[in-house]
Amino acid sequence: MEPEPGGAAAALLRQKRAALRRRGCSFESPSTALQPPGPLMDPLTKGSCGSQMAQTLLWKAKSSLSFGIQPLQTWPTKEPEVESQVNLSVSEDLGCRRGDFSRKHYGSVELLISSDADGAIQRAGRFRVENGSSDENATALPGTWRRTDVHLENPEYHTRWYFKYFLGQVHQNYIGNDAEKSPFFLSVTLSDQNYQRVPQYRAILWRKTGTQKICLPYSPTKTHSVKSILSAMNLDKFEKGPREIFHPEIQKDLLVLEEQEGSVNFKFGVLFAKDGQLTDDEMFSNEIGSDAFQKFLHLLGDTITLKGWTGYRGGLDTKNDTTGIHSVYTVYQGHEIMFHVSTMLPYSKENKQQVERKRHIGNDIVTIVFEEGEEPTPAFKPSMIRSHFTHIFALVRYDQQNDNYRLKIFSEESVPLFGPPLPSPPVFTDHQEFRDFLLVKLINGEKATLETPTFAQKRRRTLDMLIRSLYQDLMPDLHKNMLNRRSFSDVLPESPKSARKKEEARQAEFVRIGQALKLKSIVRGGAPSGLAASGIFKKEPWEPQCFCSNFPHEAVCADPWGQALLVSTDAGVLLVDDDLPSVPVFDRTLPVKQMHVLEALDLLILRADKGKDARLFVFRLSAVQKSIEEKQVVKSKCDCRENKLEKTKGCHLYAINTHHSRELRIVVAIRNKLLLITRKHKPSTGTSISLLSPLLESPVEEFQYIREICLSDSPVVMTLVDGPAEESDNLICVAYRHQFDVVNESTGEAFRLHHVEANRVNFVAAIDVYEDGDAGLLLCYNYSCIYKKVCPFNGGSFLVQPSASDFQFCWNQAPYAIVCAFPYLLAFTTDSMEIRLVVNGNLVHTSVVPQLQLVASRVKFSPKICTRFHSETLLAEALNGL
């Protein structure tokens, strides 16, 4: 059930709703599938959609995402009933939830040492241990933890581009050498993204360092060249112009290159250990398992007969029974999984080490250890298993009395973080939920292991060898017909009308061979078996509901106010709620380009920008609400003279601190000059702070000018960051030229945080992220996103040093806006919303929404994402209803 509208706009909205009810109107949000209203132009056929203007809608999107956000904090007041009305939205941004983002949620690295049955010390190993709780002996209270959604990270149906979008379709492939004379291959296609009638170019660059994938917008009036596509991938210099490969057999070679990303199917070891067993010899010597173990195997998958088995076999013998008669097998979200079960593999009484069993399970990257017994403190440690290949152990215990499973994860320290994080306590009463969690955790774990230095180096060496070998095979044909001089030609979605029949026949043969390769790959298990249906029954992390239709104006920016939206449009600033009539707040003489609604502080901050007369305005929300309720004349720019912050004339950008528990800070950019302004709360009596005491109608006098800081250039992006410690100075992150800098608010000193190595830089955002109380920044530009830990100050200086927690990733499309809704990052492009995880940047989901544009965002307890949609305006309240 949704909460009643709150905040300053509550009374107004309730009055409006009551009036509409009396007139027999309904304002329930219809639940509908996300389909763009009206026909769209289809650039694939270059057909017209007619002269009718597309309908404008306002969407409210409910989400299945669970964020695990702490309850809202409140300002202390004398009266409890008043205190409940002025709840602070301190979770307005990730930065307000200090300590909520912690790598400790994914385990802490420990040096594990164990002893064998004779008391001899076994080899030590450093493993990240996840137990879901700092106190493993704590009494388990199932159902009390807040469950985060269980996602496959970098799922194949989002990442296997060549198989899905290229193979069996007409596309173009190019070959060339970079400036270091290393060969590369480029594949380009024009695809209809997920059948949503959103055509776009997809490009894959194959290099020895790995593959890079990007999407580029399609325009019927602007075609892309190979040079421009490579430039978008930061490859601006090469030895010779890339040349096009016409031979259809190239598809087979490129498919092999893509398969180096990792296996689509998985083999996991399952080892049965009796209570008290301390060595792998003892564990591998168990001939049969317990009833609880058999129940667990039945939960994992189906018992199949190996002889004659035609599915994925995971290295087991399916002809002569040399690796056992039966095994356990399942399919999960399109992935075939074969389990190497210790009690099902051949057993030898003469061989105490059970080499045949160790040969399979010891060579699995992931092994499940089912430990018999119900002791809350298991004795198992990874050092008990002598294997240089296994990187992840999942320790499972079954509590027969309470019919639940307890899970613990050990990951070798070099394995990058992977989700989902274990609940606290790590106890599962729902067996199906446990199965989903375990399988997703293990699949994500194996994928993460492939990024460790050991596996990554081997994969890159293999990829480099394959690319060089393929390049040498094609060298003799460089001057023949297979490669011609069509270098830097426009990337064509189809043959030109004047194409000869020979070209048409070549394309038909190209498609035929590609489709045959695709079918063969599916049959042999080289692609997700349920590719078309993968995730079709799984709830997507973003589901829309119509919020307001027929919004007739162009939206510039917006911010939520209670359950309504305050929207700046070409007609002025309007208060919008569902399909009710919009209420004008300011007229068009106040062209608002930025705004913040701070309900907890009873403040509205606006930046009205029109040339040199740009200003920052501050209002009391209660005063704005009063004028709306009394139906006063809509305010113009002249009526707001008392609300100007005088020193802000000519400002082109401002930012506020999101963690303003005691002091609101504002930084205003006027060309290359920064103005730091603060507003402090005044205590009424004792330590209590009252927000409802009589105050002047204009809050301008509460703001005080602190200092002025000069930069070397005009900032494009600004973010305020709280200092690494309470005693430390606060920071301002600014982006300009080709770099991100951090500026000490107290001294004005600027320190280089990151230099961008690219000819053209489009700065998107710098998002403050607090990890275990320390500040960090997600620096977003072009297709890239880099996480930088903010190092502490040292004697007034700022030390910029690489951190072990730093990581980076690339978006599939170049975003124009990014929102952090912990634990997710949402990147907005013109036709999609890409969802990734904050902790590692791994892809979770891509939602296709034609002509999507972000208008505003605020991450509150019920996060809201406001978006503009289609040819006019759609405002969406997304990730809501947690």
C-alpha positions in Angstrom: 0.0 0.0 0.0 1.4 3.4 -0.9 1.8 6.1 1.7 -0.5 9.0 1.8 1.0 12.2 0.3 3.2 14.0 2.8 5.3 17.1 3.2 4.3 20.6 2.3 2.1 19.7 -0.6 0.0 17.1 1.3 -3.0 19.3 2.2 -3.3 20.7 -1.3 -3.2 17.3 -2.9 -5.8 15.9 -0.5 -8.1 18.8 -1.3 -7.7 18.3 -5.0 -8.4 14.6 -4.8 -11.5 15.1 -2.6 -12.8 17.6 -5.1 -12.3 15.2 -8.0 -13.9 12.3 -6.1 -17.0 14.5 -5.6 -17.1 15.0 -9.3 -16.9 11.3 -9.9 -13.3 11.3 -11.2 -10.9 8.5 -10.6 -7.1 9.1 -10.2 -6.0 5.5 -9.8 -2.8 4.8 -11.8 -3.6 2.3 -14.5 -1.2 -0.6 -14.6 0.0 -1.1 -18.2 2.9 -2.5 -20.1 5.6 -0.1 -21.1 4.6 0.7 -24.7 5.2 4.1 -26.3 1.9 5.8 -27.1 1.2 6.1 -30.7 3.2 5.0 -33.8 6.9 5.7 -34.1 8.9 6.4 -37.2 10.6 3.2 -38.2 14.1 4.2 -39.4 14.8 0.7 -40.6 12.2 1.2 -43.3 12.4 5.0 -43.3 8.6 5.0 -43.1 6.7 7.9 -41.8 4.6 7.8 -38.7 2.2 10.5 -39.9 1.8 14.1 -38.8 0.0 13.3 -35.6 2.0 14.4 -32.6 2.8 11.6 -30.2 0.8 11.6 -26.9 2.6 12.7 -23.8 2.4 10.6 -20.6 3.6 10.7 -17.0 4.7 7.3 -15.8 5.1 6.0 -12.3 7.3 2.9 -12.3 7.1 0.4 -9.5 10.2 -1.7 -8.9 11.0 -5.1 -7.6 14.4 -3.8 -6.4 15.1 -4.1 -2.7 17.6 -1.5 -1.4 18.0 -2.4 2.3 17.9 1.3 3.2 17.9 2.3 6.9 14.7 4.0 8.3 14.6 7.8 7.9 16.3 9.8 10.6 14.4 12.7 12.2 15.1 16.0 13.7 14.5 16.0 17.4 11.6 18.2 18.5 9.6 18.8 21.7 6.4 17.3 20.4 6.4 13.7 19.2 3.5 14.4 16.8 5.4 17.3 15.3 8.6 15.2 15.0 6.8 12.6 12.9 5.8 15.3 10.5 9.3 16.6 9.8 11.1 13.3 9.1 14.4 14.0 7.5 14.9 12.4 4.1 18.6 11.7 5.0 18.6 8.9 2.4 18.1 11.5 -0.4 21.3 10.2 -1.8 23.7 7.4 -1.3 26.0 9.8 0.5 23.5 10.1 3.3 23.8 6.4 4.2 27.3 6.3 5.7 28.4 2.8 6.3 25.5 1.2 4.4 27.8 0.6 1.4 30.5 -1.7 2.7 32.7 -4.2 1.1 32.3 -6.1 4.4 28.9 -7.1 3.3 30.7 -9.2 0.7 33.1 -10.7 3.3 36.3 -9.8 4.9 39.7 -11.2 3.8 41.2 -13.5 6.4 44.3 -15.7 6.7 43.0 -19.2 7.2 45.1 -21.9 8.8 43.9 -25.4 9.7 45.4 -28.6 11.0 44.9 -32.1 9.9 43.7 -35.1 11.9 47.2 -35.6 13.3 47.4 -31.9 14.4 49.9 -30.9 11.7 49.4 -27.3 10.4 48.1 -27.2 6.9 49.1 -24.5 4.3 47.6 -21.1 4.9 45.5 -19.2 2.4 43.9 -15.8 2.2 40.2 -16.0 1.6 37.3 -13.6 1.7 34.8 -15.0 4.1 31.1 -14.3 3.8 29.0 -15.4 6.7 26.2 -12.8 6.5 26.9 -11.8 10.1 29.8 -10.6 12.2 28.7 -13.1 14.9 28.5 -16.6 13.5 27.3 -17.9 16.9 24.3 -15.5 16.9 20.9 -17.1 17.1 19.4 -17.3 13.6 16.1 -15.4 13.2 15.0 -16.3 9.7 12.8 -13.7 8.0 14.2 -10.7 9.9 16.8 -9.8 7.2 16.0 -7.4 4.3 16.6 -9.4 1.2 18.3 -7.8 -1.8 17.2 -9.0 -5.2 19.1 -11.9 -6.6 20.6 -11.0 -10.0 22.7 -12.8 -12.5 25.6 -10.3 -13.1 26.6 -9.7 -16.7 24.0 -12.1 -18.0 24.7 -13.8 -21.3 21.5 -12.5 -22.9 22.8 -9.0 -22.4 26.5 -9.6 -23.0 26.8 -12.2 -25.9 26.3 -9.5 -28.5 27.9 -11.2 -31.5 25.8 -14.4 -31.0 22.6 -12.5 -30.4 22.7 -9.4 -32.7 25.3 -10.2 -35.4 25.5 -13.9 -36.2 23.1 -14.8 -39.0 22.3 -11.1 -39.7 23.8 -8.8 -42.3 26.6 -6.9 -40.7 30.1 -5.6 -41.6 33.5 -6.7 -40.3 36.7 -4.8 -40.6 40.4 -5.6 -39.9 43.2 -3.3 -39.1 46.4 -2.5 -37.1 46.6 -0.1 -34.2 49.5 2.3 -33.6 51.4 -0.4 -31.8 51.0 -2.7 -34.9 48.7 -5.0 -33.0 45.8 -6.4 -35.1 42.2 -5.7 -34.3 38.8 -6.7 -35.7 35.7 -4.5 -35.7 32.1 -5.7 -36.2 29.2 -3.3 -36.8 25.5 -3.9 -37.3 22.3 -2.0 -37.3 19.9 -3.7 -34.9 16.4 -3.2 -33.6 17.0 -3.2 -29.9 14.9 -6.0 -28.3 12.2 -5.5 -30.9 11.2 -2.1 -29.4 11.6 -0.4 -32.8 14.6 1.5 -31.6 17.3 1.0 -34.3 20.9 1.6 -33.2 24.3 0.7 -34.3 26.1 -2.0 -32.2 29.9 -2.3 -32.5 32.3 -4.8 -31.1 36.1 -4.1 -31.1 38.2 -7.3 -30.7 41.7 -6.6 -29.4 44.4 -8.6 -27.5 43.4 -6.8 -24.3 39.8 -7.9 -24.6 36.6 -6.9 -26.3 34.8 -3.5 -26.1 31.1 -3.1 -27.0 29.2 0.1 -27.5 25.9 1.3 -28.9 25.6 4.3 -31.1 22.4 6.2 -32.0 20.9 5.8 -35.4 20.0 8.9 -37.5 18.7 8.7 -41.0 20.5 11.9 -41.8 23.8 11.1 -40.2 25.8 8.0 -41.0 28.7 6.7 -39.0 32.1 5.9 -40.5 34.5 3.3 -39.3 36.8 6.0 -38.1 34.1 7.7 -36.0 33.2 4.4 -34.4 36.8 3.6 -33.5 37.2 7.1 -32.1 34.2 6.5 -29.9 36.1 3.5 -28.6 39.1 5.6 -27.9 41.1 4.1 -30.8 42.1 7.2 -32.8 45.4 6.1 -34.1 46.1 3.1 -36.3 48.7 2.0 -38.7 46.5 1.6 -41.8 42.9 2.3 -42.6 40.7 -0.7 -41.6 39.5 -2.8 -44.5 36.2 -4.6 -44.8 36.1 -8.4 -44.7 33.5 -9.8 -47.2 34.1 -13.6 -46.7 31.1 -15.1 -44.8 33.4 -17.6 -43.0 34.7 -14.8 -40.8 31.6 -15.2 -38.7 32.9 -18.6 -37.4 36.2 -17.0 -36.4 34.6 -14.1 -34.6 32.2 -16.4 -32.7 35.3 -18.3 -31.4 36.7 -14.9 -30.2 33.5 -14.2 -28.3 33.6 -17.6 -26.7 36.8 -16.6 -24.9 34.7 -14.5 -22.6 33.8 -17.7 -20.7 31.6 -20.7 -20.8 27.9 -20.3 -21.1 27.4 -23.5 -19.1 28.9 -24.4 -15.7 30.2 -27.4 -13.8 30.2 -27.2 -10.0 31.7 -29.7 -7.5 29.5 -31.0 -4.7 31.5 -32.6 -1.8 29.8 -34.4 1.0 31.6 -34.1 4.4 30.7 -35.9 7.6 30.7 -34.0 10.8 34.3 -33.8 12.2 36.1 -34.7 9.0 39.2 -32.4 8.6 41.0 -33.6 5.5 40.0 -33.9 1.8 41.0 -37.6 1.9 38.3 -38.2 4.5 35.7 -36.2 2.6 36.4 -37.8 -0.8 36.2 -41.3 0.8 32.5 -41.0 1.8 30.8 -43.7 -0.3 27.3 -42.5 0.3 25.6 -39.4 1.6 23.1 -38.8 4.3 19.3 -38.3 3.9 19.8 -34.6 4.2 22.5 -34.7 1.5 20.1 -36.5 -0.8 17.4 -34.0 -0.1 19.9 -31.2 -0.9 20.9 -32.9 -4.2 17.2 -33.2 -5.2 16.8 -29.4 -4.5 19.8 -28.6 -6.8 18.6 -30.5 -9.8 17.5 -33.8 -11.5 19.4 -37.1 -11.2 20.2 -38.1 -14.7 21.8 -41.3 -16.3 25.1 -40.4 -17.9 25.3 -43.1 -20.5 23.6 -41.7 -23.6 23.2 -38.3 -22.1 23.0 -35.7 -24.9 23.0 -32.4 -22.9 25.9 -30.5 -21.4 28.1 -33.1 -19.7 30.6 -31.0 -17.8 33.6 -33.3 -18.7 31.8 -36.5 -17.5 31.9 -39.7 -19.6 28.5 -40.3 -21.3 29.5 -43.4 -23.2 31.3 -45.9 -21.0 30.3 -45.0 -17.4 34.0 -44.4 -16.4 33.0 -41.3 -14.4 30.0 -42.9 -12.7 26.5 -44.0 -13.7 24.5 -41.0 -12.5 24.9 -37.3 -11.9 22.9 -34.2 -11.0 21.9 -31.7 -13.7 19.8 -28.6 -14.0 19.1 -25.6 -16.3 18.9 -22.2 -14.6 17.9 -19.1 -16.6 19.3 -20.6 -19.8 22.5 -22.0 -18.3 23.1 -25.7 -18.2 24.7 -26.8 -15.0 26.3 -30.2 -14.3 27.2 -31.0 -10.7 30.2 -33.2 -10.0 28.9 -35.0 -6.9 31.5 -36.8 -4.9 29.3 -39.7 -3.9 28.3 -40.3 -7.5 31.8 -40.3 -8.9 33.8 -43.6 -9.0 35.0 -44.9 -5.6 38.1 -47.0 -5.0 38.8 -48.8 -1.8 42.5 -49.2 -2.7 43.0 -45.5 -3.4 42.8 -43.5 -0.2 43.2 -40.2 -2.0 40.3 -41.0 -4.4 42.2 -39.5 -7.3 39.3 -40.0 -9.8 36.9 -37.9 -7.6 39.6 -35.3 -7.0 40.3 -35.1 -10.7 36.9 -33.6 -11.4 36.0 -31.7 -8.2 39.6 -30.4 -7.7 39.5 -28.9 -11.2 36.2 -27.1 -10.6 36.4 -23.3 -10.0 33.4 -23.6 -7.6 32.8 -26.3 -5.1 29.8 -26.8 -2.7 30.8 -28.5 0.5 27.7 -30.0 2.2 28.8 -30.5 5.8 26.7 -32.9 7.9 25.6 -31.8 11.4 23.9 -28.8 12.8 26.6 -27.1 14.7 26.4 -23.3 14.3 30.2 -23.0 14.0 31.5 -25.2 11.1 35.0 -26.5 11.2 35.6 -26.4 7.5 38.3 -24.2 6.0 39.4 -24.0 2.3 42.9 -25.2 3.2 41.4 -28.6 3.9 40.9 -29.1 0.1 44.2 -29.4 -1.8 43.4 -27.7 -5.1 45.2 -24.9 -6.9 42.2 -24.5 -9.2 39.2 -24.1 -6.9 38.7 -20.4 -5.9 35.2 -20.5 -4.3 33.8 -22.8 -1.7 30.1 -22.7 -0.7 29.6 -24.3 2.7 26.1 -25.6 3.2 24.5 -26.9 6.4 21.0 -28.2 6.9 19.1 -27.7 10.2 16.7 -30.6 10.3 14.9 -29.4 13.4 14.1 -26.0 11.8 14.1 -27.2 8.2 16.4 -24.4 7.0 19.7 -24.1 5.3 22.7 -22.0 6.4 25.2 -20.7 3.9 28.8 -19.5 4.1 31.0 -18.5 1.2 34.8 -18.6 0.9 36.4 -16.8 -2.0 40.1 -16.6 -2.8 41.2 -13.0 -2.1 42.0 -12.2 -5.7 38.4 -12.9 -6.8 36.6 -9.6 -7.4 33.5 -8.9 -5.4 30.3 -10.5 -6.6 26.8 -10.7 -5.4 24.3 -11.2 -4.1 25.5 -10.5 -0.5 24.4 -13.0 2.1 21.5 -12.0 4.4 22.1 -11.6 8.1 21.8 -14.2 9.5 22.6 -16.4 6.4 19.7 -18.7 7.0 17.0 -19.7 4.4 13.7 -21.2 5.4 12.3 -21.0 1.9 14.1 -23.9 0.1 13.3 -22.6 -3.4 14.6 -19.1 -2.5 17.8 -20.8 -1.2 18.2 -22.7 -4.5 17.9 -19.5 -6.5 20.3 -17.6 -4.2 22.9 -20.4 -4.2 22.9 -20.9 -8.0 23.1 -17.2 -8.8 25.8 -16.7 -6.2 27.8 -19.6 -7.7 27.4 -18.5 -11.3 28.4 -14.9 -10.5 31.3 -16.3 -8.5 32.7 -18.3 -11.4 32.3 -15.3 -13.7 34.2 -13.2 -11.2 36.9 -15.7 -10.9 37.6 -15.5 -14.6 38.7 -11.8 -13.9 41.4 -12.9 -11.5 45.0 -12.3 -12.8 45.6 -16.0 -13.2 42.6 -16.6 -15.5 42.5 -13.2 -17.1 46.2 -13.5 -18.3 45.5 -16.9 -19.8 42.4 -15.6 -21.6 44.2 -12.6 -22.9 47.1 -14.7 -24.2 44.6 -17.0 -25.9 42.7 -14.1 -27.4 45.9 -12.4 -28.6 47.0 -15.7 -30.2 43.7 -16.2 -32.0 43.6 -12.6 -33.3 47.1 -12.7 -34.6 46.6 -16.1 -36.2 43.4 -14.9 -37.9 45.1 -11.8 -39.1 48.0 -13.8 -40.6 45.5 -16.0 -42.4 43.8 -13.0 -44.0 47.1 -11.2 -44.9 47.5 -12.9 -48.3 44.1 -11.7 -49.3 44.6 -8.0 -48.4 44.9 -7.0 -52.0 42.3 -9.4 -53.4 38.6 -9.1 -53.7 37.8 -10.3 -50.2 39.2 -7.0 -48.8 38.8 -4.0 -50.9 39.3 -0.3 -50.5 36.0 0.3 -48.9 37.8 1.5 -45.8 36.2 4.3 -43.8 33.0 3.8 -45.9 29.8 4.6 -44.2 28.4 1.8 -42.2 25.4 0.8 -44.2 22.4 -0.9 -42.7 21.6 -2.5 -46.0 23.0 -2.6 -49.6 22.4 0.5 -51.6 19.7 0.4 -54.2 22.2 0.3 -56.9 23.9 -2.8 -55.5 24.5 -5.5 -58.0 23.0 -8.9 -57.9 26.4 -10.3 -56.9 26.4 -8.3 -53.7 22.9 -9.5 -52.9 23.9 -13.1 -53.5 26.9 -12.5 -51.2 24.7 -11.2 -48.4 22.3 -14.1 -48.8 25.2 -16.5 -48.4 26.5 -14.5 -45.5 23.2 -14.8 -43.7 22.8 -18.5 -44.5 26.2 -19.4 -43.1 25.7 -17.3 -40.0 22.3 -18.9 -39.2 23.8 -22.3 -39.6 26.6 -21.5 -37.2 24.1 -20.1 -34.8 22.0 -23.3 -34.9 25.1 -25.4 -34.5 26.3 -23.4 -31.5 22.9 -23.9 -29.8 22.8 -27.6 -30.4 26.3 -28.2 -29.0 25.5 -26.1 -25.9 27.7 -23.1 -26.8 24.9 -20.6 -26.2 22.3 -20.3 -23.5 19.7 -22.9 -24.3 16.9 -20.7 -23.3 18.2 -17.5 -24.8 14.9 -16.3 -26.2 13.1 -17.1 -23.0 15.9 -16.2 -20.5 14.4 -14.1 -17.8 11.0 -14.0 -19.4 9.3 -15.2 -16.2 11.7 -13.4 -14.0 10.5 -10.0 -12.6 12.4 -7.2 -14.2 13.9 -4.6 -12.0 11.9 -1.8 -13.5 8.2 -2.0 -14.2 6.1 1.1 -15.2 2.7 2.3 -14.3 1.1 5.3 -15.8 1.3 8.3 -13.4 0.0 11.2 -15.5 -1.1 11.3 -19.1 -1.4 14.3 -21.5 1.2 16.5 -19.9 1.3 19.3 -22.5 4.6 21.0 -21.7 8.3 20.5 -22.3 9.9 19.6 -19.0 13.3 21.2 -18.2 13.9 19.8 -14.7 11.8 18.5 -11.7 12.0 17.4 -8.1 9.5 15.4 -6.0 7.5 17.3 -3.4 5.6 14.9 -1.2 3.8 12.5 -3.6 3.7 15.3 -6.3 6.3 16.6 -8.7 7.4 20.2 -9.0 8.2 20.6 -12.7 9.9 23.4 -14.5 8.5 23.8 -18.0 8.4 26.2 -20.9 5.2 27.6 -19.4 6.6 28.1 -15.9 7.0 26.0 -12.8 4.0 23.6 -12.1 3.0 21.3 -9.3 1.8 18.0 -10.9 0.0 15.1 -9.2 -1.3 12.1 -11.2 -3.8 13.1 -13.8 -5.1 16.1 -11.8 -4.9 19.6 -13.2 -1.5 21.1 -12.9 -1.1 24.0 -10.4 1.1 26.9 -11.5 3.7 28.0 -8.9 5.9 30.4 -10.9 5.2 31.9 -14.3 7.5 31.7 -17.4 9.4 34.8 -16.5 11.4 32.6 -14.0 13.2 30.1 -16.3 14.3 27.5 -13.8 17.1 25.2 -15.0 17.9 23.5 -11.6 15.9 22.9 -8.5 16.0 21.1 -5.2 13.0 20.5 -2.9 14.3 20.0 0.6 11.2 19.2 2.6 13.0 18.4 5.8 14.6 21.9 5.8 11.4 23.6 4.5 13.5 24.9 1.6 13.1 25.2 -2.2 16.3 26.1 -4.1 16.1 27.2 -7.7 18.6 28.3 -10.4 16.9 30.6 -12.9 19.2 30.9 -15.9 18.8 33.3 -18.8 22.1 34.7 -19.9 24.0 37.0 -17.6 21.0 37.5 -15.3 21.2 34.0 -13.9 20.6 33.8 -10.2 20.1 31.4 -7.3 16.7 31.7 -5.4 15.7 30.3 -2.1 12.1 29.9 -0.8 10.4 28.5 2.1 8.2 25.5 1.0 5.6 26.5 3.7 5.3 29.9 2.1 5.0 28.5 -1.4 2.4 26.0 -0.1 0.4 28.8 1.6 0.3 30.9 -1.6 -1.0 27.8 -3.5 -3.7 27.0 -1.0 -4.8 30.6 -0.9 -4.9 30.7 -4.7 -2.7 33.8 -4.8 -1.5 35.3 -8.0 1.3 33.1 -9.6 4.6 34.6 -8.8 6.8 36.2 -11.5 10.5 36.9 -11.4 9.8 40.4 -10.1 7.9 39.0 -7.2 11.0 36.9 -6.2 13.5 39.7 -5.7 13.7 39.2 -2.0 14.5 35.5 -2.6 17.7 36.2 -4.6 21.1 35.2 -3.2 22.9 38.3 -4.2 26.4 37.1 -4.9 25.2 34.4 -7.3 24.6 36.6 -10.3 25.8 34.9 -13.5 25.9 31.4 -12.1 25.7 28.5 -14.5 25.7 25.6 -12.1 25.3 24.8 -8.4 25.5 21.7 -6.2 24.4 20.9 -2.6 25.7 18.4 -0.1 23.4 15.5 0.2 24.4 14.7 3.8 23.2 17.9 5.4 22.3 16.6 8.8 23.7 19.7 10.6 24.7 22.1 7.9 23.5 22.7 4.3 26.3 23.6 2.0 25.9 25.1 -1.5 28.6 25.6 -4.0 27.8 28.0 -6.9 29.8 28.1 -10.1 30.2 31.5 -11.9 32.5 30.8 -14.9 35.7 29.6 -13.2 34.8 31.0 -9.8 33.2 28.9 -7.0 31.2 30.5 -4.2 30.8 28.4 -1.0 27.5 29.2 0.9 26.2 27.6 4.0 22.9 27.6 6.0 23.0 26.4 9.6 20.1 25.3 11.7 19.4 27.4 14.8 18.6 25.4 17.9 15.5 26.6 19.8 16.0 25.2 23.3 18.8 22.9 24.5 20.0 20.6 21.8 16.6 20.3 20.1 16.0 21.8 16.7 12.6 23.1 15.7 11.8 23.6 12.1 8.4 25.0 12.8 9.3 28.1 14.8 8.2 31.4 13.4 10.7 32.5 10.7 10.9 35.2 8.1 9.0 34.4 4.8 12.3 34.7 2.9 15.1 32.5 4.1 17.9 34.5 2.3 19.3 35.9 5.6 19.9 32.4 6.9 22.5 31.8 4.2 26.0 33.1 4.7 28.8 33.5 2.2 31.9 31.6 3.3 34.6 32.0 0.7 35.5 32.3 -3.0 37.6 29.7 -4.8 39.1 30.3 -8.3 39.7 27.4 -10.7 41.7 27.1 -13.8 38.6 26.6 -15.9 34.8 26.7 -15.8 33.4 23.4 -14.2 31.0 21.2 -16.2 30.2 18.9 -13.3 30.3 19.6 -9.5 29.8 17.4 -6.5 30.1 18.2 -2.8 31.8 15.5 -0.7 32.0 15.2 3.0 35.5 14.9 4.3 36.9 11.4 5.0 36.6 12.1 8.7 34.5 14.5 10.8 37.6 16.5 11.6 38.7 16.7 8.0 37.9 19.5 5.5 35.1 18.9 3.1 35.8 18.5 -0.7 34.4 19.8 -4.0 34.8 17.5 -7.0 34.9 19.4 -10.2 35.2 18.3 -13.8 36.7 20.5 -16.6 39.0 20.2 -19.6 40.2 16.6 -19.5 40.3 16.0 -15.8 38.5 15.5 -12.5 39.9 17.5 -9.6 39.1 17.7 -5.9 39.2 21.0 -4.2 39.7 21.6 -0.4 36.9 23.8 0.7 39.0 25.3 3.5 42.2 26.1 1.5 40.9 26.2 -2.1 43.7 23.9 -3.2 42.9 21.7 -6.1 44.3 18.2 -6.5 44.2 16.0 -9.6 41.9 13.0 -9.1 41.8 11.6 -12.6 43.0 12.6 -16.1 40.9 11.5 -19.1 42.9 10.1 -22.0 40.5 10.8 -24.8 40.4 13.4 -27.7 36.8 14.4 -26.8 35.4 14.3 -23.3 31.7 14.4 -22.3 31.5 14.7 -18.6 28.4 13.1 -17.2 28.6 12.9 -13.4 30.7 12.6 -10.2 28.7 10.6 -7.7 29.7 10.6 -4.0 29.7 7.1 -2.5 30.5 6.5 1.2 32.1 3.2 2.0 32.4 2.3 5.6 32.2 6.1 6.4 35.0 7.0 4.0 34.2 9.0 0.9 34.6 7.7 -2.6 33.6 9.0 -6.1 32.2 7.4 -9.2 33.6 9.5 -12.1 31.5 9.1 -15.2 32.4 10.4 -18.6 31.9 9.2 -22.2 31.3 5.4 -21.9 33.5 5.0 -18.8 32.9 4.9 -15.1 35.7 4.8 -12.6 35.5 4.4 -8.8 38.2 6.4 -6.8 38.6 6.1 -3.1 39.1 9.5 -1.5 42.3 9.4 0.5 42.5 11.3 3.8 44.3 14.6 4.2 47.8 14.7 5.4 49.0 18.0 7.0 46.6 20.0 4.9 47.6 18.2 1.7 45.4 15.8 -0.3 47.0 12.5 -1.2 45.7 11.0 -4.5 46.9 7.4 -4.4 45.7 4.2 -6.1 43.5 2.1 -3.9 42.9 -1.6 -4.0 39.2 -0.9 -4.0 39.4 1.2 -7.2 37.6 -0.3 -10.2 36.3 0.8 -13.6 33.9 -0.4 -16.2 32.3 0.8 -19.5 28.6 1.4 -20.2 27.1 -0.2 -23.3 25.8 3.2 -24.4 27.1 6.6 -23.6 24.8 8.0 -20.9 23.8 11.6 -20.5 22.7 11.1 -16.9 23.5 8.7 -14.1 21.5 8.1 -10.9 22.8 6.2 -7.8 20.0 4.2 -6.1 21.9 1.9 -3.8 22.9 -0.8 -4.5 22.3 0.1 -8.2 23.6 2.6 -10.7 21.1 3.7 -13.4 22.4 5.2 -16.6 20.0 7.0 -18.9 20.4 7.2 -22.6 18.0 8.4 -25.3 16.2 5.1 -25.5 17.2 2.9 -22.6 18.0 2.6 -18.9 21.0 0.5 -18.1 21.1 -0.9 -14.5 24.4 -1.9 -12.9 25.7 -2.7 -9.4 27.6 0.0 -7.4 30.0 -2.5 -5.8 31.5 -3.8 -9.0 29.8 -2.2 -12.0 28.4 -5.4 -13.3 25.4 -5.3 -15.6 22.1 -6.3 -14.1 19.5 -5.3 -16.7 18.7 -3.0 -19.6 15.2 -1.6 -20.0 14.4 -0.3 -23.5 12.3 2.9 -23.4 12.2 4.7 -26.7 13.2 8.4 -26.5 13.7 8.3 -22.8 15.2 11.4 -21.1 15.9 11.9 -17.4 14.4 15.1 -15.9 15.3 14.7 -12.2 16.0 12.2 -9.6 16.0 11.9 -5.8 16.9 8.7 -4.0 14.7 8.7 -1.0 13.2 5.9 1.1 10.9 5.5 -1.9 13.4 6.4 -4.7 11.9 8.5 -7.5 13.3 8.8 -11.0 11.6 11.5 -13.1 11.9 11.0 -16.8 10.8 12.7 -20.0 9.5 10.3 -22.6 8.6 10.4 -26.3 8.3 13.5 -28.4 7.0 15.6 -25.6 7.1 14.8 -21.9 6.8 11.8 -19.7 7.7 12.0 -16.1 8.4 8.7 -14.3 8.5 8.0 -10.6 10.7 4.9 -10.8 12.1 2.4 -8.3 9.2 3.1 -6.0 7.1 0.8 -3.8 9.9 -1.0 -2.1 
